Amino acid sequence: MAAAFCMVTPENIHTEFHRMLDRSAKEAQLRQRGHVFWFYGLSGSGKSTLANALERKLAQEGYVTKILDGDNIRSGLNSDLGFSDADRAENIRRIAEVARLFLDAGIVVITSFITPKRELRAQAREIVGADDCTPVYIEASFEACAERDVKGLYAKAAAGGVKDFTGKDSSFEVPEEGAPDWTISTDHQSEEESLQQLLERVLPLIKTT
């Protein structure tokens, strides 16, 4: 016998948010302020490297963190998505919702996604909440990233083996002048310098005292 499915409609949804411990209670428990730092930039710009370095440094200081990495997410939760404009938008929508769940638990979230379009970054901030989401542009030129080519993707793209490759076939939009985005340039400074620059700006947002 075929299983009976209940259609999910707004009138059938009864949220439980009002009965749960709220974010302030979780932050008090963790002794930190939750925040989402949305790292974005070209493949090979240093997003994942800096995200991991920042997480380790914050962990040493006693902060509870979670990294949401593009390749990791695409290997599981978003494994059904490709790289069309529609799929990129859905990829960002889903991960922004996940980031908000961690934020509601008082956790410091560090994402690492190319997020090439301004509208995608705006969508993520709207879902998470503008006051709780800081876009961080990890800046490196296409040429520098191609020279690093840590994943071999630039060589594959040059040979035509990667479709819709950001910076080559698909455009990347840098932040507009006056945008709230931080910029960390990995072309002209070391990983240690970039990490120190991040810490100086991250810590005041997550400290409770």
N, C-alpha and C positions, 0 to 999 in steps of 0.2 A: 504494500500500500504506500502510495506517495506521501512523503512527509508534508505536514501542513506548516506553512511559513506565515508569520505575522508581518504584514507590511509596516515598515517603519515610516511613520508620518509624525509631524510635529505634535499632534494631539496625543500620540501614544508615548511620547518621551517625557519623563518626569525626572528632572535632574536632582541630584543629591548634594550638590555643592554646599547648600546652606547648612547641612548637618555635619559636614566634614570639618576637621581641624583646618583653619585657614592658613594662608601663607605666613602671616606674621607670627603665628604660633610655631611654625616649622623653623622660621628664621631665628626666633628666640632660642629654640632647642639647639640649633646648629651654631649659634653665635656668629652669624654672618648675614649679609643681605644677598638675596638671589639676584642674578642678572644674566642676560644673554649677550655674549660677545660674538657677533656674526662675522667671522673671518671670510673674506672673499678675495678672489684674484685669479689670475691665469693658472693653469696647471703648471706646477713646478715653481711657482712664485715663493713657496715656503710656508704656505698655510698650515699644513699638517705638522711640519717641523716645529713651527712656533707654537701651535696649539699644544703639542705634547710637551714642549719645554715649559710653557706657561703653567700647564696643569701640574707638572712635577714640582715646580717652584711653589705654587699655591698649596699643594699638598704638604710640603715641608713646613708651611706656615700654619697648617691646621685647617685649611678650607676644604669643603666638600665640593667636588667638581664633577662634571660629566662632559666628555668630548663627543660630539656628534660629527662623524667624518663622512664625507661624500661617498667614497668607495665602500666603506663599511655599510652604510645605509643602503646603497644600491645592490649590495650582495644579499640583502635580506628583505627588509620592509619594502623597499622600492625596486625590487628585482624585476618587477613587471613593467618598468618604465624605460623608455628609450631616451633619445636626446632631441626629439622634435621640440618646437616651441611649447606645444601643449603639454608634453611630458615633462619638460623642464619646469613649467609652472606648477604642475601637480607635485613634482618632486619637492619643490620649495614649500608648497602649501602643507604637505604632510609633515615635513621636518620642522616647520615652524610650529605646528600643533604639538609635536613631540617636545620641542624646546619649551613651549609654554607649560607643559605638564611638569617638566623638571623644575622650571622656574617656580611654579606653584608649591613645590616641595621645598623651596628655599635654597635650591642648589645653584651654584655658579656654572653656567653652561657656556661651552666654547664650541662653536660650529666651524666646520671647514668645508665650504662649498664654493664652487666657481662663481655661481650666482651672477651671470654676465650682464643682465639687464637691470637698469635702475628700477623698472616697474616690479621686478621680482624681489628686489631688496625692500622696496616700499611695501609690497605685499607681506613679506616676512615681519617687518616692523609693525604693521597694522595688526597682524594676528597675535604677535607676542605682546605688543604694547610699546609705543614709542619711548616711554620713559624707562622701560626695562630692557631695551634692546639697543645695543651700540654696534653699528656697522663698522668693521675694521678692514680697510682696503690694504691687502698685502701687495704692495706695488713692486712689479718687476717687468722689464720689457719683454716682448715676445722673443727677441733675440737672446736675451739672457736665459730665459726659460728653456729655449730650444737648445742652448749650449749645455745647460745642466741636464736636461732630458732624463730625469731620474727614473721615469717609468717607461722610457722608450717610445712614448706616444708621439713626440714630434717627428721622429724618424719614420714611424708608421704613417703619420699624417702626410708627410712629404711624399711618401710613396703611394699615397691614395688609399691607405689601408684603414683610415679612420674617417668616418663621415661626420659632418657638422662639427668639425674641430674648432673649438673656441679660439679666436685670434687669427684663424686662417679662413675657414669656410663660414664661421658664425662669428658675429661681431661681439666685442667686449666693450661695455660702456663704463668709463671711469666716472668717479663721483663728480657731480657738478660743483662749481664754486659756491661756497656757502652752505654746502650740505653738512649734516652733523657727523659724517663719517670721519673716523681717524684714518690717517695714512701712515703705514709703516713700510719704508722703502728698503727692500732687501738687495737692491742692486748695488748700493753704495755703503752698506754697513754690515758688520758681522752679525751672526746669530745672537751672540751675547749682547751686542749693542741694541739689537731689535727687541730682545727680551727685556732688557732694562727699560727701554722706552715704553713697552707695554705695561710693565709692573708699575711704573710711576703713574700711569693713568687708570689702571684696573683697580689697584688697591683702594683708592679713595671711594670707589663706587660700591665696594663689597664689605668694607669695614663697618662694624656697628658702633665703634667708639673712635 
